[in-house]
Amino acid sequence: MTVGRMWNLEYQARPITMNWIYGRASRAERNNANQEWRGAFALLAREQKIPTLTRIQVTAWPMLRDRRIQDVGACFPAVKAAIDGLVDADVVPEDEPRYVTMIAMGPPVQEAPYDALRLMVIEDLP
């Protein structure tokens, strides 16, 4: 695989986690959180003028302002919503494997200046 252009997107809010989704959140809270993250990343993609791409790879890092330990994949609900936002912004037509060829999760960055989810979107060239 050959990589092309790259964009960094960052939404400043504490990423929603699997434990919150399945442990404490009501259905309405889950829907509201999903819409927030999806909308935020659609807006960020439009602001950066990411064009429509054939395929992408996505790498995500949660940025945490405290020292609480978080599993590497714990923020996957926020990442999934962010990728849905990229679809909403017409970066890719769908989030299926022929358009999103890889999703990677980096370890949480502890003691960051703020809570956030950082996404690196990389054009995946044939």
Backbone bond lengths (Angstrom), bond angles and torsions (degrees), N, CA, C in turn:
res aa  C-N    CA-C-N  psi(-1)  N-CA   C-N-CA  omega(-1)  CA-C   N-CA-C  phi
1 M - - - 1.448 - - 1.524 110.13 -
2 T 1.295 114.30 140.77 1.452 121.19 177.45 1.518 108.19 -112.47
3 V 1.314 115.93 137.08 1.458 119.28 179.46 1.515 109.74 -101.10
4 G 1.323 115.03 150.09 1.454 121.70 179.74 1.523 110.52 -113.82
5 R 1.301 114.83 -127.70 1.463 121.23 -177.39 1.524 111.13 -68.80
6 M 1.337 115.14 161.51 1.466 120.50 -176.50 1.528 109.06 -140.10
7 W 1.340 115.43 143.42 1.460 122.12 176.73 1.519 109.39 -133.08
8 N 1.327 116.93 142.57 1.463 122.49 175.01 1.522 108.63 -110.77
9 L 1.323 115.37 125.82 1.460 122.20 178.79 1.516 107.89 -119.98
10 E 1.323 116.80 141.47 1.463 119.56 -179.16 1.526 109.41 -144.97
11 Y 1.326 114.95 123.25 1.460 121.26 176.24 1.518 107.87 -108.27
12 Q 1.328 116.05 123.72 1.461 120.73 -175.23 1.527 111.73 -88.88
13 A 1.300 114.19 92.14 1.471 124.40 173.97 1.525 105.58 -165.36
14 R 1.315 117.04 156.31 1.467 119.18 179.36 1.527 108.18 -69.32
15 P 1.338 118.28 122.92 1.456 120.44 -178.10 1.531 112.26 -60.81
16 I 1.328 115.03 138.06 1.461 119.72 175.58 1.531 108.25 -69.98
17 T 1.322 115.80 146.63 1.461 120.72 -174.58 1.532 111.74 -121.06
18 M 1.315 114.62 165.66 1.464 121.08 176.47 1.530 110.54 -59.68
19 N 1.333 117.23 -41.83 1.464 120.35 -179.37 1.524 111.21 -61.64
20 W 1.316 117.59 -39.29 1.473 120.34 179.08 1.525 110.01 -68.95
21 I 1.340 116.57 -45.35 1.467 121.34 -178.68 1.521 111.27 -58.88
22 Y 1.347 116.38 -46.99 1.458 120.20 -174.51 1.518 114.11 -95.42
23 G 1.315 117.69 -8.33 1.451 119.20 -176.09 1.508 115.71 -107.79
24 R 1.327 116.75 -46.40 1.462 118.90 -170.62 1.517 114.93 -121.60
25 A 1.319 118.21 -22.67 1.461 120.73 -171.06 1.525 112.20 -80.48
26 S 1.309 114.54 138.94 1.467 119.72 172.38 1.533 107.97 -79.86
27 R 1.303 115.83 169.49 1.468 120.20 178.78 1.532 111.11 -58.83
28 A 1.314 117.19 -42.87 1.468 121.21 179.28 1.525 111.01 -64.71
29 E 1.334 117.36 -40.88 1.474 120.41 178.07 1.522 111.08 -63.99
30 R 1.327 116.93 -40.60 1.466 120.64 177.95 1.523 110.75 -62.61
31 N 1.326 116.40 -45.95 1.467 120.22 179.79 1.528 111.35 -62.60
32 N 1.329 116.86 -44.08 1.468 120.39 179.18 1.526 111.33 -62.75
33 A 1.325 116.84 -43.40 1.467 120.56 179.47 1.524 110.33 -64.15
34 N 1.312 117.36 -43.72 1.458 120.87 179.09 1.532 110.68 -59.81
35 Q 1.315 116.83 -45.51 1.468 120.41 179.48 1.526 111.60 -64.04
36 E 1.332 117.17 -38.56 1.463 120.85 178.14 1.529 110.79 -60.66
37 W 1.328 117.02 -51.76 1.464 121.22 -176.64 1.520 111.19 -68.00
38 R 1.299 116.68 -41.13 1.463 121.32 178.77 1.526 110.30 -61.87
39 G 1.318 116.19 -48.00 1.464 120.78 -179.82 1.521 112.46 -64.75
40 A 1.331 116.55 -39.20 1.463 120.56 -178.98 1.530 110.90 -62.82
41 F 1.322 117.29 -44.76 1.460 119.05 -178.19 1.523 112.40 -75.65
42 A 1.322 118.34 -27.81 1.467 119.79 172.48 1.528 109.09 -63.69
43 L 1.318 116.41 -44.80 1.464 120.92 179.16 1.534 110.98 -63.61
44 L 1.329 117.38 -44.91 1.466 120.73 179.16 1.534 111.49 -60.85
45 A 1.322 117.36 -41.31 1.471 120.99 179.14 1.531 110.53 -64.91
46 R 1.322 116.33 -40.43 1.477 119.56 178.27 1.526 110.90 -67.38
47 E 1.338 116.80 -40.83 1.464 120.35 178.89 1.525 111.37 -60.98
48 Q 1.326 116.92 -37.55 1.466 120.43 179.34 1.528 112.44 -85.22
49 K 1.329 115.28 0.16 1.466 121.14 177.68 1.533 112.58 55.02
50 I 1.340 114.63 44.78 1.468 118.41 175.85 1.529 107.26 -69.32
51 P 1.324 117.65 123.74 1.466 119.58 -178.58 1.530 111.60 -75.67
52 T 1.306 115.92 172.66 1.455 120.65 172.81 1.531 107.66 -68.76
53 L 1.329 115.04 128.18 1.463 121.39 -176.35 1.525 109.97 -117.79
54 T 1.310 116.42 155.69 1.461 121.53 179.10 1.522 110.97 -72.74
55 R 1.354 115.43 -46.32 1.466 121.16 -179.27 1.521 108.63 -148.91
56 I 1.345 114.80 152.27 1.464 119.73 177.62 1.524 110.87 -137.37
57 Q 1.324 113.94 158.69 1.454 122.88 167.12 1.531 105.63 -117.72
58 V 1.324 116.77 145.20 1.455 121.20 -178.28 1.526 109.18 -127.98
59 T 1.330 115.91 131.60 1.456 121.83 172.32 1.515 107.36 -121.66
60 A 1.331 116.78 135.41 1.466 121.43 -175.37 1.525 111.09 -126.65
61 W 1.332 115.21 142.65 1.463 122.45 173.98 1.513 108.99 -132.94
62 P 1.338 118.40 126.17 1.459 118.89 169.76 1.524 109.03 -77.82
63 M 1.308 115.85 136.57 1.465 122.66 177.09 1.529 105.91 -106.48
64 L 1.321 117.08 120.07 1.461 121.31 -174.88 1.527 109.30 -121.04
65 R 1.320 116.27 128.46 1.464 118.57 -176.00 1.523 112.95 -81.19
66 D 1.317 117.08 -5.61 1.465 119.50 178.98 1.531 108.99 -117.01
67 R 1.307 116.01 -171.43 1.468 120.89 -177.36 1.528 112.49 -103.20
68 R 1.341 117.08 11.59 1.465 118.19 178.44 1.517 110.22 -61.48
69 I 1.309 115.41 134.44 1.458 121.22 179.98 1.526 108.71 -77.70
70 Q 1.331 116.19 135.91 1.456 121.34 176.45 1.525 107.56 -132.46
71 D 1.314 116.61 134.62 1.463 120.34 176.47 1.524 109.45 -58.56
72 V 1.324 116.05 152.45 1.462 120.58 -177.29 1.531 111.32 -57.42
73 G 1.307 119.29 -42.71 1.463 121.53 -177.45 1.515 115.22 -94.25
74 A 1.314 117.89 7.60 1.472 120.79 -173.68 1.521 113.28 -60.86
75 C 1.325 117.45 -32.12 1.469 119.63 -175.90 1.534 112.31 -91.83
76 F 1.320 117.62 20.26 1.463 119.39 -179.30 1.535 113.64 -55.90
77 P 1.351 120.92 -35.88 1.472 118.21 177.18 1.534 112.80 -58.70
78 A 1.331 117.27 -37.55 1.469 120.41 177.57 1.533 110.27 -68.74
79 V 1.329 116.91 -39.08 1.465 121.01 179.58 1.518 110.28 -65.75
80 K 1.328 117.04 -44.17 1.473 121.23 178.72 1.520 110.57 -60.41
81 A 1.332 117.29 -44.77 1.462 120.67 178.48 1.530 110.40 -64.12
82 A 1.329 117.37 -38.40 1.468 121.18 178.43 1.533 110.72 -62.25
83 I 1.327 116.68 -42.84 1.466 120.15 178.53 1.526 110.18 -65.81
84 D 1.325 117.55 -38.46 1.469 120.04 174.38 1.526 110.40 -59.95
85 G 1.330 117.08 -35.43 1.461 121.09 175.65 1.519 112.01 -64.24
86 L 1.339 116.87 -36.49 1.462 119.91 175.88 1.533 111.00 -64.09
87 V 1.323 116.36 -36.28 1.471 120.57 175.08 1.526 109.30 -65.11
88 D 1.331 117.25 -44.81 1.471 121.04 178.55 1.528 111.87 -59.25
89 A 1.337 116.70 -32.84 1.470 121.77 -179.90 1.531 112.00 -86.57
90 D 1.331 117.13 7.34 1.468 123.36 178.44 1.527 113.66 63.41
91 V 1.327 116.94 28.22 1.470 119.79 173.47 1.527 108.79 -69.62
92 V 1.317 116.40 -44.30 1.473 123.26 172.09 1.524 107.37 -134.91
93 P 1.348 117.31 154.15 1.463 119.46 -177.28 1.523 114.56 -68.22
94 E 1.320 116.81 -34.22 1.466 122.88 -178.98 1.514 107.77 -149.16
95 D 1.345 115.75 171.08 1.465 118.64 177.35 1.530 111.90 -101.75
96 E 1.298 116.12 24.84 1.461 120.32 178.87 1.525 110.57 -81.03
97 P 1.348 118.34 165.29 1.462 122.27 -171.52 1.526 116.70 -58.59
98 R 1.310 118.61 -25.22 1.470 116.83 179.64 1.522 112.18 -74.66
99 Y 1.359 117.87 -14.37 1.466 121.75 178.09 1.535 112.44 -110.75
100 V 1.318 117.26 -37.29 1.467 122.02 176.48 1.521 106.07 -109.94
101 T 1.338 116.06 100.44 1.460 120.62 -170.54 1.524 113.54 -88.35
102 M 1.328 117.02 -15.24 1.465 119.57 178.75 1.521 109.45 -159.44
103 I 1.336 115.10 139.65 1.462 122.39 170.00 1.523 105.83 -125.90
104 A 1.314 116.26 120.26 1.464 121.40 179.52 1.525 108.65 -118.29
105 M 1.314 115.22 146.15 1.461 121.31 179.65 1.522 108.77 -118.25
106 G 1.316 115.81 120.73 1.452 120.57 175.07 1.515 110.30 -87.21
107 P 1.319 117.12 163.56 1.462 119.73 179.55 1.526 110.49 -68.70
108 P 1.326 117.49 151.74 1.461 120.26 178.07 1.530 111.12 -59.47
109 V 1.320 114.63 140.27 1.462 121.19 174.14 1.522 105.98 -92.93
110 Q 1.327 116.35 108.39 1.463 120.72 -177.59 1.524 110.57 -86.08
111 E 1.322 114.97 155.92 1.454 123.62 179.69 1.529 111.73 56.09
112 A 1.327 115.74 38.24 1.464 121.33 173.19 1.529 108.06 -72.85
113 P 1.325 118.20 164.45 1.465 119.56 179.73 1.531 113.97 -66.67
114 Y 1.338 116.60 -17.61 1.465 121.83 -178.76 1.525 108.28 -160.77
115 D 1.333 116.31 164.07 1.457 121.68 173.74 1.527 108.27 -79.49
116 A 1.326 116.70 138.53 1.460 120.03 179.91 1.519 109.75 -167.73
117 L 1.315 114.75 169.41 1.456 122.31 167.43 1.519 106.03 -120.44
118 R 1.319 115.86 123.71 1.459 122.07 178.46 1.517 108.42 -105.64
119 L 1.318 115.94 127.72 1.457 122.57 179.61 1.517 108.90 -119.07
120 M 1.306 116.42 132.58 1.458 121.67 170.66 1.526 106.31 -107.20
121 V 1.317 116.05 119.87 1.462 122.18 179.23 1.526 106.69 -105.64
122 I 1.333 115.66 121.90 1.457 121.11 -176.82 1.527 108.96 -119.26
123 E 1.313 114.85 129.75 1.460 120.12 175.35 1.531 108.15 -67.46
124 D 1.316 116.45 126.35 1.466 122.30 -179.51 1.522 107.12 -101.50
125 L 1.329 116.32 106.51 1.456 121.38 -177.67 1.524 109.94 -87.49
126 P 1.344 117.05 144.71 1.478 120.14 178.34 1.508 112.58 -64.75
